[in-house]
Amino acid sequence: MTNVTDQDRVLIFDTTLRDGEQSPGATMTHDEKLEIAELLDEMGVDIIEAGFPIASEGDFKAVSEIAQRAKNSRICGLARANFADIDRCWEAVKHAEKNRIHTFIGTSPLHRAIPNLTMDEMAEKIHETVSHARNLCENVQWSPMDATRTEWDYLCRVIEIAIKAGATTINIPDTVGYTAPVESADLIKRLIETVPGADEVIFATHCHNDLGMATANSLAAVAGGARQIECTINGLGERAGNTALEEVVMALRTRNDIMPWHTGIDTTKIMHISRRVATVSGFSVQFNKAIVGKNAFAHESGIHQDGMLKNRENFEIMRPEDIGLSGTSLPLGKHSGRAALRDKLETLGFEVGDNQLKDIFVRFKDLADRKKEVFDDDLIALMTMDEHDDFLQLVSMKVTCGTGGQAEATVELEMDGKDIVATEHGDGPVDATFKAIRAIYPNTARLQLYQVNAVTEGTDAQATVSVRLSEDGMIATGQSANTDTVVASAKAYIHALNRLIMRREKAGPGADAREISYKDLT
């Protein structure tokens, strides 16, 4: 049996590829599963539950290949309480350097009614299937599904049976997310104290988030004696999801004063894998999600921004660098104060006195009341009102497109007082137009956002196009409205480029963007 030799070590069991993929619509391709498994392996996850091998041929192949590729993690497959499932699971994981079979059965009254088994019949089934799994694999995990709604005496009985049959890890699932933290801690503690042989196995916890308490319940279970937490990246999973890996890991790291346990996770990889899982699963991360949400290290309130500028510990209990971010964000909005505005203007190359800041702040507040977020180029526009003529101006354009081939766009721009024409082909009229503009004004700006909104109804609706460009850490937005969507797109793109030009001039004194771009053309 497995002995717990390090009471301070908490094993991280990631089930993103199994329970996480059960989120409706979150199915991943074979290659995506391999990619995520590799990232989890590199991150230091102790056990990766790679899938449910008998569920499909695709799942079997994915688990099998992950098992063969893994370098550090133990690879686990899930199996129901029958020989066919367990045999198929073993076939998939047996080539891993470190493997595990995870078998389960629902033990609550509701779940016992599904196969119509008596308590004794289910107990015998548990003994037979866990024994069979242990004969195949030295590392066996057993779960009484819906454990938190299973009668106490029966739960103790079947756990003892599983331990005697050879289970090395006993996982206690809160399958419907019904438990409160105090109950989670007490349940694990009582099981360890009551069940014969409990001191010879590792107890694990698997918490769902139906009431928003999955992470709290998992940490409480550890306080009760559990030494394995089952979780997923971004909290993916059935219904409201599971315990989020990033939350438990950073909670243990941040509050080691009251939770003196540790994991082997490389936390600097958290943000990267969070974004990849969000991309491949199609489940974007909510902005205000703990640890990995866009706003987790963002401060807009003037009081908070001022405090952050003086000492980041005023409003941050962990460092963004610890999860792989480059730093804190201080987005400007209607709640921002003078200190944050001055700091942002200085990073943009503007030195402002107190009186000038006072004037700019009034205009900034007026703008912020009309926009959700004020971007850098908005501030530059405020600082450079009427002092800079547009370097690029649209003179004319003609676009042809249809089913016969690629779209073609001919664009004429006035650039620094000279008219220049370019014709380009592209994948659609907008792509062709943007390529023609780049041919006239070469640049390395990356298109971050292209958005079209109809502001009126009907086929003659006026379209408002928004474009966001980024180049060398600088971001500029452009917007234009026209009944012709392609014309609006061209003007919005040109608008954003003009703002980038202004930013270059401010960011690099002495480096005239006009001279540089004209020289590139000649």
Secondary structure, 3 states (H helix, E strand, C coil): CCCCCCCCECEEEECCCCCHHHCCCCCCCHHHHHHHHHHHHHHCCCEEEEECCCCCHHHHHHHHHHHHHCCCCEEEEEEECCHHHHHHHHHHHCCCCCEEEEEEEECCHHHHCCCCCCHHHHHHHHHHHHHHHHHHCCCEEEEEECHHHCCHHHHHHHHHHHHHHCCCEEEEEECCCCCCHHHHHHHHHHHHHHCCCHHHCEEEEEEECCCCCHHHHHHHHHHCCCCEEEEEHHHCCCCCCECEHHHHHHHHHHCCCCCCCECCCCHHHHHHHHHHHHHHHCCCCCCCCCCCCCCCCECCCHHHHHHHHHCHHHCCCCCHHHHCCCCCECCECCCCCHHHHHHHHHHCCCCCCHHHHHHHHHHHHHHHCCCCCECHHHHHHHHCCCCCCCCEEEEEEEEECCCCCCEEEEEEEEECCEEEEEEEEECCHHHHHHHHHHHHCCCCCEEEEEEEEECCCCCCCCEEEEEEEEECCEEEEEEEEECCHHHHHHHHHHHHHHHHHHHHHHHCCCCCHHHHHHHHHC
